[in-house]
Amino acid sequence: MSKDYSKVPIACSNNECREAENCLRFDAWEAKAIERVKKFNGSKEKGCGKFISNR
């Protein structure tokens, strides 16, 4: 089953972000589905605020 990345204008390559497992931006980066990539400011303690739920 493939995911719908139409809501993701920019993927995120920040695997240290607390919300990375639940973020559609990070999924898009792992799947190499989006060309534009940025590392948002999430950390181990907090999410970045640009989170898009992958559920």
N, C-alpha and C positions, 0 to 999 in steps of 0.2 A: 504494500500500500504506500503510495507516494504522498508526500505532504504538499499542501498548497502554500507556496511561498509568495503569493500575489500581494500579501499585506506587508512584505518585507522589502523596503526600498534599499536598505543597507544591512549587510550581514555583520556579525560581530565575532571577532576572533579571540575574545577574552575568556579563556578557559578557567581563569582564577575567580571569576565572578561567582558570587554565592548562588545566583539564579541561573547559571549557565545550563544546567540540566533541564530546566523548565522553559527555556527561551527559544522561540522560533528563529530569532536572529542567529543564535549560536548553531542551531540545527542546520540552517541554510549555509553557514560557513563550512561546517563539517561535510555537508553533502556537495559542496562546491556549486551550489545552485544559483548564487548571486555573485556577480562580478565585483560590485562595489563592497569593500570591506573596511570596517573601522574598528578600533579597539576602544570601546566605551569605558567609563571610569568605574566599573564595578570592582569590588574587592572580595576577599574571603568573608568579610564581616557584613557587607551590604551589596544590594543590587545597584544597577546603574541608573535606573529611572527611565531607561529607553526599552525596557523589557516588553516583549510581546509573547504572551502565553502560547505554548505549543500544545495545549490541551483542548 
